[in-house]
């Protein structure tokens, strides 16, 4: 396998039961084998993607002092601007060569949440920035819920097992800017090798290459989706919930060849988190004699806090 498998959400949405089951089987097996797929026929249209990239580039082009005015202390980086080099991969000291922004959940009035999410930070200089970001947020959340429904069926759960936890969940949309590289990096890369924290991550095509995925045999392969496809991967929460059945694969964003150092890279992942009270206790359906329970019981909120400390966004 030299690229990640491609699947078609139209199969799952079809009224043809055999097409629906084909999608369930394809995505489930891909997530057992490599933890990544590229997905076509999702709910993001080209115009919205173009508008979002335009707004994101305009934000990161703002003067540094204006951007830093949107870096809000005390939120653990969960909303607003996070400056260059602030985050690092788990177990690394060097900060990643990136700056980014976080849009968070704006829950429905009847969501009955036990927690209160921080408010999103409004960018005064760009009148369409927040609205465009939240439109994309909702379309990615909708896509993610259908992917989780397919995975619920693959795990022999009720199809709507994840709906309550993921809808109005603590998800994050993260536009990232990897600036041009101006000098030899001292051990730092654009994004160090890591697994994602959440249930699943949905990534729209980045403006330049660099995303690599670690195969089971230890080889790094480029993750290259077809045009108009989303890259969607398993996060650590889902790996934990499924007792290692579905794989949260290590991935990274490598620095470009030296002749391309002057090229910036923009990337916009959507980290799909559940409500904080969701138990991540290993599912009984994923435990047997050959696969004994591998993880202690924990909630999504507790696990998220642990990991934010480990990657440097929350200080001990």
C-alpha positions in Angstrom: 0.0 0.0 0.0 1.7 3.2 -1.2 -1.3 5.5 -0.7 -4.3 5.7 1.6 -7.5 3.9 0.4 -10.2 6.0 -1.2 -13.9 5.5 -0.2 -17.1 7.1 -1.5 -19.6 8.5 1.0 -22.3 8.3 -1.7 -22.2 4.5 -1.2 -23.1 4.9 2.5 -25.9 7.4 1.7 -27.3 5.1 -1.0 -30.7 3.4 -0.6 -28.9 0.3 -2.0 -28.1 -1.8 1.0 -25.3 -3.6 -0.7 -23.6 -0.3 -1.5 -24.0 0.9 2.1 -22.5 -2.3 3.5 -19.6 -2.1 0.9 -18.7 1.4 2.4 -18.9 0.1 6.0 -16.6 -2.8 5.1 -14.1 -0.7 3.1 -13.7 2.0 5.7 -13.6 -0.4 8.6 -10.9 -2.5 7.1 -8.9 0.6 6.1 -9.0 1.9 9.6 -7.9 -1.5 10.9 -5.0 -1.7 8.4 -3.7 1.9 8.2 -6.0 4.2 10.0 -6.5 6.6 7.1 -8.8 7.0 4.1 -9.6 9.7 1.6 -13.3 10.4 1.2 -15.2 11.7 -1.8 -18.8 13.1 -2.0 -18.7 14.8 1.4 -20.7 17.8 2.4 -18.2 20.6 1.7 -18.6 22.3 -1.6 -15.8 23.9 -3.6 -17.1 27.5 -3.2 -17.0 27.1 0.6 -13.6 25.6 0.6 -12.3 28.4 -1.6 -13.9 31.1 0.6 -12.4 29.5 3.7 -8.9 29.4 2.3 -9.2 33.0 1.2 -10.3 34.1 4.7 -7.6 32.0 6.4 -4.8 33.4 4.2 -6.1 36.9 4.9 -6.0 36.3 8.6 -2.4 34.9 8.7 -1.3 37.9 6.5 -2.4 40.3 9.3 0.4 42.1 11.2 1.9 40.1 14.1 0.6 42.5 16.8 -3.0 42.2 15.5 -2.8 38.4 15.4 -1.3 38.2 18.9 -4.2 40.3 20.2 -6.4 37.3 19.5 -4.2 34.9 21.5 -6.3 34.5 24.7 -4.6 33.3 27.9 -6.2 30.7 30.0 -8.1 28.8 27.3 -5.4 26.2 26.7 -5.3 27.2 23.1 -8.9 26.0 22.6 -10.1 29.2 20.9 -8.6 32.0 18.8 -5.0 32.4 17.7 -2.0 30.1 18.8 1.3 31.7 17.8 4.3 30.2 16.0 6.1 27.3 17.7 3.7 27.1 20.7 2.6 23.5 20.1 4.9 20.5 19.9 4.4 16.8 19.3 4.1 14.6 22.4 7.5 13.7 23.7 9.3 16.5 21.7 10.7 19.8 23.0 11.0 21.6 19.6 8.0 23.6 18.7 6.3 22.8 15.4 6.9 25.3 12.6 3.4 26.6 12.4 0.8 29.1 13.7 -2.9 28.3 13.8 -6.4 29.4 14.7 -9.2 27.5 16.6 -12.9 27.6 15.8 -15.0 25.7 18.4 -18.5 24.3 18.9 -21.4 26.7 19.0 -23.9 24.2 20.5 -27.6 24.1 19.8 -29.9 25.6 22.4 -31.4 22.2 23.3 -28.0 20.3 23.4 -28.3 19.7 27.2 -24.6 20.0 27.7 -23.1 19.5 31.2 -20.1 21.7 30.2 -19.9 25.2 28.9 -17.7 25.7 25.8 -15.6 28.9 25.5 -17.0 31.4 23.0 -15.4 31.8 19.7 -13.1 34.8 19.2 -14.3 37.3 16.6 -11.8 38.8 14.2 -12.8 42.4 13.7 -10.6 43.0 10.7 -12.2 40.3 8.5 -16.0 40.6 8.5 -16.6 37.1 6.8 -13.8 35.2 8.7 -15.9 33.8 11.5 -19.1 33.1 9.5 -17.2 31.2 6.8 -15.2 29.2 9.4 -18.4 28.1 11.2 -20.1 27.2 7.9 -17.2 24.8 7.1 -17.3 23.6 10.7 -20.9 22.5 10.4 -20.4 20.7 7.1 -17.4 18.8 8.4 -19.3 17.9 11.6 -22.1 16.5 9.4 -19.7 14.5 7.3 -18.0 13.1 10.4 -21.2 12.0 11.9 -22.0 9.8 8.9 -18.5 8.3 9.0 -19.0 7.5 12.7 -22.4 5.8 11.8 -20.6 3.6 9.3 -17.9 2.7 11.9 -20.7 1.9 14.5 -22.1 -0.6 12.1 -18.6 -2.1 11.4 -18.2 -2.5 15.2 -21.6 -4.2 15.4 -23.1 -1.3 17.5 -26.3 0.6 16.9 -25.8 2.8 13.8 -26.5 5.9 15.8 -24.3 5.0 18.8 -22.0 8.0 18.3 -24.7 10.6 17.4 -25.4 11.9 20.9 -21.7 12.1 21.8 -20.5 13.7 18.5 -23.3 16.1 17.7 -22.7 19.3 19.8 -19.3 17.7 20.8 -16.2 19.6 21.7 -14.8 19.6 18.1 -12.2 22.0 16.8 -11.6 23.4 13.3 -8.0 24.4 13.0 -6.7 26.5 10.1 -2.9 26.2 10.1 -0.3 28.3 8.5 3.2 26.8 8.0 5.3 29.9 7.0 8.2 29.8 4.5 11.3 28.4 6.1 14.0 31.0 6.3 16.9 29.1 7.9 18.0 25.5 8.6 15.5 24.2 11.2 17.2 22.9 14.4 15.4 19.6 14.8 12.0 21.1 14.1 9.5 20.1 11.3 6.3 21.6 10.2 4.4 19.0 12.4 6.3 16.4 14.3 5.2 12.7 14.2 2.1 12.3 16.3 -1.3 10.7 16.7 -4.4 12.8 16.9 -6.2 13.1 20.3 -9.8 12.9 19.1 -12.3 10.4 17.6 -11.6 11.2 13.9 -9.9 14.0 12.0 -11.2 15.3 8.7 -8.6 17.2 6.7 -9.3 19.2 3.5 -6.6 19.2 0.9 -3.6 21.2 2.0 -2.1 23.9 -0.2 1.2 22.0 -0.5 2.3 18.5 0.1 4.1 17.1 3.1 1.6 14.9 5.0 3.1 11.4 5.6 1.6 8.3 7.3 3.5 5.6 9.1 2.7 2.1 7.7 2.7 -1.0 9.9 6.1 -2.1 8.5 7.7 1.2 9.6 7.8 2.9 6.2 6.5 6.5 5.8 4.2 7.0 2.8 2.8 10.2 1.3 -0.9 10.7 2.0 -2.1 12.1 -1.4 -5.9 12.4 -1.7 -7.6 12.8 -5.1 -9.0 16.3 -5.9 -12.0 17.2 -3.8 -11.5 14.4 -1.3 -11.1 14.7 2.5 -8.4 12.8 4.3 -10.0 11.2 7.4 -8.1 9.4 10.1 -8.7 7.6 13.4 -7.7 9.5 16.5 -6.4 8.1 19.9 -9.9 8.3 21.5 -11.4 6.0 18.9 -8.4 3.6 19.1 -8.8 3.5 22.9 -12.6 3.0 22.7 -12.1 0.1 20.2 -9.3 -1.5 22.2 -6.8 -1.0 19.4 -9.1 -2.5 16.8 -9.2 0.8 14.8 -5.7 2.3 14.4 -4.7 5.8 15.3 -1.7 6.0 12.9 1.3 8.1 13.5 1.6 10.9 10.9 3.7 14.0 10.3 4.2 17.0 8.1 7.7 17.1 6.8 9.6 20.1 5.7 9.7 20.6 1.9 12.9 20.3 -0.2 15.2 23.3 0.3 14.3 24.8 -3.1 10.7 25.0 -1.9 11.4 26.6 1.5 9.9 29.9 0.3 6.5 28.2 -0.2 4.0 28.6 2.7 1.6 25.7 3.5 -2.0 26.1 4.6 -3.9 23.1 6.1 -7.4 23.0 7.7 -8.1 19.9 9.9 -11.3 19.3 11.8 -10.7 17.4 15.0 -14.0 15.6 15.9 -14.2 15.4 19.7 -17.2 14.0 21.6 -18.8 15.6 24.6 -16.5 15.6 27.6 -18.5 13.1 29.6 -18.4 10.4 26.9 -16.8 7.2 28.4 -13.8 5.9 26.4 -14.0 2.6 28.2 -13.0 -0.2 25.8 -16.1 -1.6 24.1 -17.1 -5.1 25.1 -17.5 -5.9 21.4 -13.7 -5.3 21.0 -12.5 -7.4 23.9 -11.8 -11.2 23.7 -9.1 -13.7 24.8 -6.8 -12.6 22.0 -7.5 -8.9 22.7 -7.7 -8.3 26.4 -8.7 -4.9 27.6 -5.7 -2.6 26.9 -6.7 0.7 28.6 -8.0 2.0 31.9 -11.4 3.6 32.0 -11.4 7.3 31.3 -13.7 10.0 30.0 -13.1 12.0 26.8 -12.7 15.2 28.9 -10.1 13.7 31.2 -8.2 12.2 28.3 -8.2 15.5 26.4 -6.8 17.4 29.4 -4.0 14.9 29.8 -3.0 15.3 26.1 -3.2 19.1 26.0 -0.6 19.1 28.9 1.6 16.7 27.0 1.7 18.8 23.8 2.3 22.0 25.6 -1.0 23.9 25.2 -1.9 23.6 28.9 0.8 24.1 31.5 1.0 21.9 34.5 
